[in-house]
Amino acid sequence: MPRSQDDLPWPPPAYRPSRNAELLAPATQIVRDREDYLGQGLRDVGRRIADDQVELFVSTDPASALQQQFERQAPQFITLHDVGTKASLHLLGALAGAAGARVQRLTIRRQGHGVALAVVQFVEVPLADGNHVRIYSTDLTADTQTRQALALVLLGRSRLGVLMIGELPAHALQSLLQPLQDAIARAPWPNRDLLLLPLASAGTLAAQAARLVGTSGIAVRVTPLAARPNDAWSFISGTWNRMSGHGAAQTALNTDIEQALPTPPVPLPEAPTMAMDLMPASSAMSGSRLSAPSAPARPVAAPVAALWADYVQRCVGVKSAVSGCIFDLGSQRALAHAGSTPPPERLASQGALLLDAMAGAARTLGLASAPPQAAISYDQQHLLLYPVRGHPGVVLHLVLQGTANALTLARMQLERITPPPSGAV
């Protein structure tokens, strides 16, 4: 459901879920021909396999393969790169969430094996001429070397590279920007436009921009402070529109974050079925007309959203719980959320990926199938994936803090919490 971006924390919290779950989620596809297998789309990188998933099969390292795809397809795209912050994925989530859409994933897989090498997240923003612009984040899932190489490819081949810069002292900022400065100095560097977007104090950015320009001739702009996601998007889309020059109406981006993405179509719900009251035999015929007794008044069921909201609120009330989300496993759609961060979209997507990976492992090992559930412990944090009784495919993803005893106690308390009746939802 669309939401106001003013309610989102900015800059975002530093919480970061495990990167491994996305790489462990297999996706087996039956492909028709070589073009499908290699994922060489006609307009952009990757072969779409779902509304929010694109795959690219490669035979070389991911960075080289992605660069070859960009050279072949020549797509126009924007890259968001974090420097001392974790804001890029948050901005993608704000863009998608405003329209009730989802952040998409480009999964780069090993050709012949299907092993995921990297997962890049993005959104597609439509243009008036019917085309679209992808906005990629370099906060991607991969090993460190691959992640750094892919970030430089995404920045170097983008039409507009955006550096989202957090609160950093001058020496730390210069150190983090040094790999990018070195890459620009090593020709070729196709990108000619960089935007420095400060999320905190911007006192030294002018000097850093001058260092990035060097003798390369690229244009480096510094924006005012972006205090909200809407500000960040306004600066990015406004820069894109000015770069388009004259006749930009057909290729302009909407500068309002609430209107940038269209609302995805909502599938029509199935009509509710209700048992019909059978007429008594004695009153089946009255003259030449059928007469039916008046139906008794039926109680009105509480709204589905309210039932799930009440249930997840009670679940987050267990000892040591800090955040919880009820989600549909098949669609990864969040049904209700309570508590603090992580947000519901991330809890739903990461929970589904974890359960999918566990189900794949169970099938490979020949283990008996069972309702999906998992308990994962870190040092002082725990994740609990708990199937909701009476609702197949609906799962609770709960985040807990504390010792391992907190996880055991939470599972015992959850057993005593009654979920909504299956007939009501």
Disulfide bonds with the S-S distance in Angstrom:
none
